[in-house]
Amino acid sequence: MSTERPGGQVQLSVDGRTATLTIDRPDARNALNLSMWRAIPPLVAEVEAASDVVALVIRGAGDEAFAAGADIADLHAALDDPTAAREYIDAISSAESSIARCRRVTVARISGYCIGGGLEIAMACDLRFASETSVFATPPTSLGVAYSVNSTRRLIELVGIGAARDLLFTARRIDATTAHSYGLVNRVMPEAELDEAVAEYSRQLTHQSQYAIRLTKLIIDQSLDRPDETAALEQLRVDSFSGADLREGIAAFGERRRPSFHSSWLS
């Protein structure tokens, strides 16, 4: 039996031993606004409170997009407002951290666009299953901002330092085959096979020791020795919301043109 609880425009359903968190805003390619980012941690907490659940699947509504990033309107609202910028950064960080620290196995079910903030969510998951139609990108530099230390580190862990630099510096898009060759996704398959592949993986988990899975997740985290973002570096990201580059990046995005940045070097 399935139960559903809304969390803004993020929906949680539990069916048997698998929970599904759906990013539900298909009219905007599932771009996440501030209320949606804030809805994620309490929904993940509900999953952790359900003792029978062994897996959390995260997906986008429909097949056009997993999530096409953060809502540009929220970036615009935080322009020249350090308090709003920090609230925005904190909301994204809390959402990602809740997924990364979830005691259940987390699987991103990716179809279509997986861009920016959407990719941050996918990278916070333990595994990523993608359809052949999927498209990936890390666009912050095209907007005049940057990923957090946590998201950048996850990208490096998945694809290596060289590929991470390439993707972050250029903000270029890559297809599912390239993403798989880089290690960004674990499996790629036809769209028609994606749901069954995710369901079968969840079924496999029911035969394993859940204690041992949780212990293994903790050991992996400790083995990677993952540092937190320093306060100074976080402040630089907050400061970027008061820079001319973000204003130009947002304008270029809305006008569908290449941005023309004229900022000074970061000292």
C-alpha positions as CSV (number, residue, x, y, z in Angstrom):
1,M,0.0,0.0,0.0
2,S,1.3,3.4,-0.9
3,T,1.1,6.4,1.4
4,E,1.8,10.0,0.2
5,R,2.6,13.2,2.0
6,P,3.3,16.5,0.2
7,G,6.3,18.6,1.0
8,G,5.8,21.8,-1.0
9,Q,6.4,20.4,-4.5
10,V,8.4,17.5,-3.3
11,Q,6.3,14.3,-2.8
12,L,7.2,11.3,-0.6
13,S,5.5,7.9,-1.2
14,V,6.3,4.6,0.5
15,D,5.5,1.3,-1.3
16,G,6.5,-1.8,0.5
17,R,10.2,-1.5,1.5
18,T,11.0,1.3,-1.0
19,A,10.4,5.0,-0.5
20,T,10.3,7.4,-3.4
21,L,10.9,11.1,-3.2
22,T,9.6,12.9,-6.3
23,I,10.7,16.4,-7.3
24,D,7.4,17.5,-8.7
25,R,7.5,20.6,-10.8
26,P,7.4,19.3,-14.4
27,D,6.3,22.7,-15.9
28,A,9.7,24.0,-14.9
29,R,11.7,20.8,-15.7
30,N,11.6,20.1,-12.0
31,A,13.7,23.1,-11.1
32,L,13.8,23.4,-7.3
33,N,12.7,26.6,-5.6
34,L,13.6,27.5,-2.0
35,S,10.5,25.9,-0.5
36,M,11.3,22.6,-2.3
37,W,14.9,22.6,-1.0
38,R,13.6,23.1,2.5
39,A,11.0,20.3,2.1
40,I,13.6,17.6,1.5
41,P,15.2,17.2,4.9
42,P,12.0,16.5,6.9
43,L,10.9,14.0,4.2
44,V,14.2,12.2,4.4
45,A,13.7,12.1,8.2
46,E,10.4,10.4,7.6
47,V,12.1,7.7,5.5
48,E,14.6,7.1,8.3
49,A,11.8,6.8,10.8
50,A,10.3,4.0,8.7
51,S,12.1,0.9,10.0
52,D,10.9,-1.4,7.1
53,V,12.3,0.9,4.3
54,V,15.6,-0.3,2.8
55,A,15.9,2.1,-0.1
56,L,15.1,5.7,-0.9
57,V,14.7,6.4,-4.7
58,I,14.8,10.0,-5.8
59,R,13.3,11.0,-9.1
60,G,11.8,13.8,-11.1
61,A,8.1,13.9,-12.1
62,G,7.7,12.9,-15.7
63,D,10.5,11.9,-18.0
64,E,11.7,15.2,-19.3
65,A,13.9,16.0,-16.3
66,F,15.3,14.6,-13.1
67,A,15.8,18.3,-12.0
68,A,17.0,21.1,-14.3
69,G,18.7,22.9,-11.4
70,A,17.8,25.5,-8.9
71,D,15.1,28.1,-9.6
72,I,16.7,31.2,-11.2
73,A,14.1,33.4,-9.5
74,D,15.6,32.4,-6.1
75,L,19.0,33.4,-7.3
76,H,17.7,36.7,-8.5
77,A,15.9,37.3,-5.2
78,A,19.2,36.8,-3.3
79,L,21.1,39.3,-5.4
80,D,22.8,41.9,-3.2
81,D,21.1,40.4,-0.1
82,P,23.7,38.5,2.0
83,T,21.0,37.2,4.4
84,A,18.9,35.8,1.6
85,A,22.0,34.4,-0.1
86,R,23.1,32.6,3.1
87,E,19.5,31.2,3.6
88,Y,19.6,29.9,0.0
89,I,23.0,28.3,0.4
90,D,22.0,26.8,3.7
91,A,18.8,25.3,2.3
92,I,20.6,23.6,-0.5
93,S,23.3,22.3,1.9
94,S,20.8,20.9,4.3
95,A,18.9,19.1,1.6
96,E,22.0,17.5,0.1
97,S,23.4,16.6,3.5
98,S,20.1,14.9,4.6
99,I,20.3,12.7,1.5
100,A,24.1,12.0,1.8
101,R,23.7,11.1,5.5
102,C,20.5,9.0,5.1
103,R,20.9,5.6,6.7
104,R,19.0,3.9,3.8
105,V,20.6,3.2,0.4
106,T,19.8,6.1,-1.8
107,V,19.3,5.8,-5.6
108,A,18.8,8.6,-8.1
109,R,16.5,7.6,-10.9
110,I,17.6,10.0,-13.6
111,S,15.7,10.7,-16.8
112,G,16.2,13.8,-19.0
113,Y,17.9,16.9,-17.6
114,C,20.1,16.5,-14.5
115,I,21.6,19.9,-14.3
116,G,23.1,22.1,-11.5
117,G,21.2,21.6,-8.3
118,G,19.6,18.5,-9.7
119,L,23.0,17.0,-10.2
120,E,24.0,18.0,-6.7
121,I,21.0,16.0,-5.4
122,A,22.0,13.0,-7.6
123,M,25.6,13.1,-6.5
124,A,24.5,13.1,-2.9
125,C,22.8,9.7,-3.5
126,D,24.7,6.4,-3.1
127,L,24.0,5.4,-6.7
128,R,22.7,6.9,-10.0
129,F,20.7,5.0,-12.6
130,A,20.1,6.9,-15.8
131,S,18.2,6.6,-19.0
132,E,19.9,7.0,-22.3
133,T,18.1,10.3,-22.7
134,S,19.8,11.9,-19.7
135,V,21.8,15.1,-20.0
136,F,24.2,16.3,-17.3
137,A,25.9,19.6,-16.5
138,T,27.6,21.6,-13.7
139,P,26.6,25.2,-14.7
140,P,27.6,27.5,-11.7
141,T,30.5,29.2,-13.5
142,S,28.1,30.2,-16.3
143,L,26.1,32.0,-13.7
144,G,28.9,33.6,-11.7
145,V,28.7,31.4,-8.6
146,A,30.2,28.1,-7.5
147,Y,29.3,24.7,-6.1
148,S,29.9,24.0,-2.4
149,V,32.8,22.1,-1.1
150,N,30.6,19.1,-0.5
151,S,29.2,19.0,-4.0
152,T,32.6,19.7,-5.6
153,R,34.1,16.9,-3.5
154,R,31.4,14.4,-4.5
155,L,32.0,15.3,-8.2
156,I,35.8,14.7,-7.7
157,E,35.1,11.4,-6.0
158,L,33.0,10.2,-8.9
159,V,34.8,11.4,-12.0
160,G,38.3,12.3,-10.8
161,I,40.0,15.7,-10.4
162,G,40.7,16.2,-14.1
163,A,37.2,15.5,-15.4
164,A,35.8,17.5,-12.5
165,R,37.8,20.6,-13.4
166,D,36.8,20.2,-17.0
167,L,33.1,20.0,-16.2
168,L,33.1,22.8,-13.6
169,F,35.3,25.2,-15.6
170,T,33.4,24.9,-18.8
171,A,29.8,24.2,-17.6
172,R,29.4,22.0,-20.7
173,R,26.7,19.4,-21.0
174,I,27.4,15.7,-21.4
175,D,25.2,12.9,-22.5
176,A,24.5,9.7,-20.5
177,T,27.1,7.6,-22.3
178,T,29.8,10.1,-21.5
179,A,28.6,10.5,-17.9
180,H,28.8,6.7,-17.5
181,S,32.3,6.6,-19.0
182,Y,33.4,9.3,-16.5
183,G,31.8,7.4,-13.5
184,L,29.2,10.0,-12.9
185,V,26.4,7.5,-13.2
186,N,26.5,3.8,-12.3
187,R,24.2,2.4,-15.0
188,V,22.7,3.6,-18.3
189,M,19.7,1.9,-20.0
190,P,16.8,2.6,-22.3
191,E,14.1,4.7,-20.7
192,A,11.6,1.8,-20.8
193,E,13.9,-0.3,-18.6
194,L,14.7,2.3,-16.0
195,D,11.9,1.8,-13.5
196,E,12.3,-2.0,-13.4
197,A,16.1,-1.7,-13.0
198,V,15.6,0.6,-10.0
199,A,12.9,-1.7,-8.5
200,E,15.0,-4.8,-8.9
201,Y,18.0,-3.1,-7.2
202,S,15.8,-2.2,-4.3
203,R,14.5,-5.8,-4.1
204,Q,18.1,-7.1,-3.9
205,L,18.7,-4.8,-0.9
206,T,16.0,-6.6,1.1
207,H,18.2,-9.7,1.2
208,Q,21.2,-7.9,2.8
209,S,21.9,-7.1,6.4
210,Q,20.6,-3.6,6.9
211,Y,22.9,-3.2,9.9
212,A,25.9,-4.1,7.7
213,I,24.8,-1.7,4.9
214,R,24.6,1.2,7.4
215,L,28.0,0.3,8.9
216,T,29.5,0.1,5.4
217,K,28.2,3.5,4.5
218,L,29.8,4.9,7.7
219,I,33.1,3.2,6.9
220,I,33.1,4.5,3.3
221,D,32.6,8.1,4.6
222,Q,35.4,7.7,7.2
223,S,37.7,6.2,4.6
224,L,37.2,9.2,2.3
225,D,37.8,11.6,5.2
226,R,35.3,14.2,4.0
227,P,36.0,17.7,5.3
228,D,33.4,20.3,5.9
229,E,33.4,23.7,4.1
230,T,35.3,26.3,6.1
231,A,33.4,29.4,7.2
232,A,35.8,31.6,5.1
233,L,35.0,29.7,1.9
234,E,31.3,29.7,2.6
235,Q,31.5,33.5,3.0
236,L,33.1,33.8,-0.4
237,R,30.1,31.9,-1.9
238,V,27.7,34.2,-0.1
239,D,29.7,37.2,-1.4
240,S,29.3,35.9,-5.0
241,F,25.6,36.8,-4.7
242,S,26.5,40.5,-4.4
243,G,28.8,40.4,-7.5
244,A,28.2,41.7,-11.0
245,D,28.8,38.2,-12.4
246,L,25.7,36.7,-11.0
247,R,23.5,39.6,-12.2
248,E,24.9,39.1,-15.7
249,G,24.6,35.3,-15.5
250,I,20.9,35.5,-14.6
251,A,20.3,38.1,-17.3
252,A,22.1,35.9,-19.9
253,F,20.1,32.8,-18.8
254,G,16.8,34.6,-19.2
255,E,17.8,36.0,-22.6
256,R,19.2,32.7,-23.7
257,R,22.6,34.2,-24.7
258,R,26.2,33.6,-23.7
259,P,27.1,35.7,-20.6
260,S,29.7,38.5,-20.8
261,F,31.5,38.6,-17.5
262,H,33.8,41.5,-16.6
263,S,34.6,40.7,-12.9
264,S,38.0,41.2,-11.4
265,W,40.1,38.2,-10.2
266,L,39.4,36.7,-6.8
267,S,42.1,38.0,-4.5
